[in-house]
Amino acid sequence: MEIKTVSIIGLGALGILFGHHLSKRMAKEDLRIVADKERIERYKREGVYSNGERCDFYYVTPEEPVSPADLVIFTVKFQGLPDAIDAIKNQVGENTIILSALNGISSEDMIAEAYGEEKLLYCVAQGMDAVKSGNRLTYDHMGMLVFGEKKPNVITDKVKRVAEFFRRTDFPYEVDLQMYKRLWGKFMLNVGVNQTVAVYKSNYGEIQKEGPARDMMIAAMREVIALSEKEGVHLTEEDLEYWLSVLATLSPEGKPSMAQDVDAKRYSEVELFSGTVIKLGQKHQVPTPVNEELYKRIKEIERKY
């Protein structure tokens, strides 16, 4: 069954990035941006821009009766996920496939609880250096979506349908036969990069060069490697080197989402990163001093808002 209709919920950096790309390659009403009435009115009034170009989006409210989408993509912040899960109920039907581009290792379980594991493909967004300021997104590298089944070494009909859709719409993608390990690898990267850049109030350039920030980032990532062993995922130093090579491709002036949150005095996803690491460390009696330090420093920054 060919994917023809797509619903995106969450018009942050990734939502704008993906939506703008697809809007140039799909019939307007086949690409739905799901948002509440107030947000839609603001988007229409103020506009949404990607690299200086105003996006021409088709908006629907959660209450609007629509036929189910073939593909639903979650691009909300983790704090907004429970509301988003409820908001897309009219978009989900028997054959809908769901991708979550959220950071961390928790969103898939929450979505599966509501709509069923069988609708989900595991997914990570990587390689993009998008920066969002207000209603304007800028980026040098679009990156890609990597997806696959949680079970290793299988390519299902769901995977083939999404791959064919992305191929048809020139959307950069990769299918991974070890997707759950990839998800943990991206989590490891986020734990190191997002938190360190936020604490140093800097950019990717700060951690692409040798120095105390890069050392802190790598130490935080190694704590995730130790925990992955206990969780049966088995990340290695080779995985760490792979993700450092991904980091090296990003624009030095770019910033991860948590650093952008700190700049804008928004509360961050720290619970998703070091918060999760600390809990897993307690569960397995594995020390996590670097993540505990990052957690403390980010909380201190947020207390001053």
Secondary structure, DSSP 8 states (H G I E B T S, - for coil): -----EEEE--SHHHHHHHHHHHTTS-GGGEEEE--HHHHHHHHHH--EETTEE---EEE-TTS-----SEEEE-S-GGGHHHHHHHTGGG--TT-EEEE--SSSSHHHHHHHHH-GGGEEEEEEES---EEETTEEE-S---EEEEE-SSTT---HHHHHHHHHHHHTT--EEE-TTHHHHHHHHHHHHHHHHHHHHHHT--HHHHHSSSHHHHHHHHHHHHHHHHHHHTT----HHHHHHHHHHHHTS-TT---HHHHHHHTT---STIIIIIHHHHHHHHHT---HHHHHHHHHHHHHHHT-
